[in-house]
Amino acid sequence: MELADSNPRMQQAVAGMFRALADNIAELLQPIAAQCAGKQAPSASELADALLGSIEGSIILAKAYRDPTRIPKAIRGFRRSLATLVTEPV
């Protein structure tokens, strides 16, 4: 991503990679998104972006703090947050 700031082709390639990954995750999260309660319920695509953001952020923090446990902690945190949105247990 750092190279993407100065290289439009790199930016497009990275964006395409993340979009494909987010689309795959959104497909997996679709049944969960359908269970989300309320008018402000996130879409599967929004949930996928949130999960990717959590994972990518936790990777940066894991490197900064030399603490790889931050990655599974972030995923557990996402899962707990998701559980508060659904009307049925995940």
C-alpha positions in Angstrom: 0.0 0.0 0.0 2.9 2.4 0.6 3.9 2.0 -3.0 0.3 2.5 -4.1 0.6 6.2 -3.2 3.1 6.9 -5.9 2.2 4.1 -8.4 -1.4 4.1 -9.8 -1.0 0.6 -11.3 0.1 -0.7 -7.9 -2.8 1.0 -6.3 -5.3 -0.5 -8.7 -3.7 -4.0 -8.2 -3.9 -3.7 -4.4 -7.5 -2.3 -4.5 -8.5 -5.2 -6.8 -7.0 -7.7 -4.5 -8.7 -6.3 -1.5 -12.0 -6.0 -3.4 -11.9 -9.6 -4.4 -11.1 -10.7 -0.9 -13.8 -8.5 0.6 -16.3 -9.9 -2.0 -15.4 -13.5 -0.9 -15.8 -12.6 2.7 -19.1 -10.8 2.1 -20.4 -13.9 0.4 -19.6 -15.9 3.6 -21.1 -13.3 5.8 -24.3 -12.9 3.9 -26.3 -15.3 6.1 -25.1 -13.5 9.2 -25.9 -10.1 7.7 -29.4 -11.4 7.0 -29.8 -12.0 10.7 -28.8 -8.5 11.8 -31.5 -6.6 13.5 -32.7 -3.0 12.9 -32.9 -0.6 10.0 -29.3 0.4 10.4 -28.0 -3.2 10.1 -24.8 -3.4 8.1 -24.7 -5.2 4.7 -22.5 -8.2 4.2 -20.2 -6.0 2.2 -19.9 -3.5 5.1 -19.2 -6.4 7.5 -16.5 -7.7 5.2 -14.8 -4.3 5.0 -15.0 -4.1 8.8 -13.5 -7.5 9.2 -10.7 -6.7 6.7 -10.0 -3.4 8.5 -9.8 -5.2 11.8 -7.4 -7.9 10.5 -5.2 -5.4 8.6 -5.1 -3.1 11.5 -4.2 -5.9 13.9 -1.4 -7.0 11.6 0.1 -3.5 11.8 -0.2 -3.5 15.6 1.2 -7.0 15.9 4.3 -5.9 14.0 4.6 -2.6 15.9 4.3 -4.3 19.3 5.9 -7.6 18.3 2.8 -9.3 19.6 1.2 -11.7 17.2 -1.7 -12.3 19.6 -3.2 -9.0 18.5 -4.5 -10.7 15.3 -6.7 -13.4 16.9 -7.8 -10.9 19.6 -9.0 -8.5 16.8 -10.9 -11.3 15.1 -12.5 -12.3 18.4 -13.5 -8.7 19.0 -15.1 -8.5 15.6 -17.0 -11.7 16.3 -18.2 -10.3 19.7 -19.4 -7.1 18.0 -21.1 -9.1 15.3 -22.9 -11.2 17.9 -24.5 -8.0 19.3 -26.0 -7.3 15.9 -27.7 -10.6 15.1 -31.2 -11.5 16.3 -30.2 -15.2 16.6 -26.9 -16.7 17.9 -24.1 -16.8 15.4 
